[in-house]
Amino acid sequence: MSIELPKLNSVVVYGLGAMGRPIARNLHEHQLLLGVKNRTQGIATGLANELKLDEFEDDSEMFSKADCVLTCVSADDDLIEVINDFKGHLKPGSVVIDCSTVCTSTAKNMSEELSKLGIDFMDAPVSGGVEGAKKGTLSIMVGADFKTYKRADDLFHSIGSQVTYMGRVGQGQATKAVNQVLVAGVAQAVCESLAYAEKCKLPMEKVVEVLSAGAAGNWFLDKRGLSMSKNQFDKGFKLSLLHKDLKIIQDSLRDAQT
């Protein structure tokens, strides 16, 4: 009979940007958040004070009391940097869950490095945008050992509404790469179609309404169509990050052909 491993319930969130901050808030709401960390320390201090989190003597104490660190950073080099910052403080049996979008090779390398310390790793990139992070309705694609994945059931369902186990470490990032190809294509199609509608001097609100109700309806049109038509670009996913994601895909395809 297999022994069920303990659930993760003392989480440190490392990376408090547009996605990491609302993820931390949702974990706190579900009583799973132990602490927060950001490379800009003032951001972490501000959120810790806002949420009235326990104070620690230093980062070493905080990480040593965690059973999980959830990372959410912008790029591969950032992930490597932050994991190197805290991995020496974690106890064996703890878990690192990465919600960033990075190369599958980076996820696999981090898993191998952490396993030497008795620490498990999951790549768990997310989709759903800042709105999804705030509402706790993210779609999460997970690559991990299955027993490790089951330890994070409560954690994942506190931040997402669709949690899918994709297989071994790296498969989460591979799935996110597929997601980003679709995101880029749909975003370009929506932008071009709305630009054409504008040239035709069509009423943009009605255009978005009628397109959303038919076969052309999609998340990007629904969430960004009206705001774009009004030249409102004050929220959403940075184009530079989408370019980064597409470069990851381009590089992985090139590597697969060599």
WOZI-V588279 format. One record per backbone hydrogen bond with DSSP energy under -1.0 kcal/mol. CO is the residue of the C=O (numbers start at 1). NH is the residue of the N-H. Records with the same first field share a line. If there is no record, write none. Layout:
CO=NH, NH
//
This chain:
10=67, 68
11=34, 35
12=70
13=37
14=72
17=21
19=23
20=24
21=25
22=26
23=27
24=28
25=29
26=30
27=32
28=31
32=11
35=13
37=15
40=43, 44
41=45
42=46
43=47
44=48
45=49
46=50
47=51
48=53
58=62
59=63
60=64
61=65
67=95
68=12
69=97
70=14
71=99
75=79
76=80
77=81
78=82
79=83
80=84
81=85
82=86
83=87
86=89
91=94
94=120
95=69
96=122
97=71
98=124
103=107
104=108
105=109
106=110
107=111
108=112
109=113
110=114
111=115
114=117, 119
115=118
118=93
120=96
122=98
123=143
125=141
127=139
128=132
129=133
130=134
131=135
132=136, 137
138=161, 162
139=127
140=164
142=166
143=123
145=149
146=150
149=152
150=153
151=8
152=156
153=157
155=158
156=159, 160
159=138
162=140
164=142
167=144
168=171
170=174
171=175
172=176
173=177
174=178
175=179
176=180
177=181
178=182
179=183
180=184
181=185
182=186
183=187
184=188
185=189
186=190
187=191
188=192
189=193
190=194
191=195
192=196
193=197
194=198
195=199
196=200
197=202
198=201
203=207
204=208
205=209
206=210
207=211
208=212
209=213
211=214
214=217
218=222
219=223
220=224
221=225
224=228
225=229
226=230
227=232
228=231
238=242
239=243
240=244
241=245
242=246
243=247
244=248
245=249
246=250
247=251
248=252
249=253
250=254
251=255
252=256
253=257
//
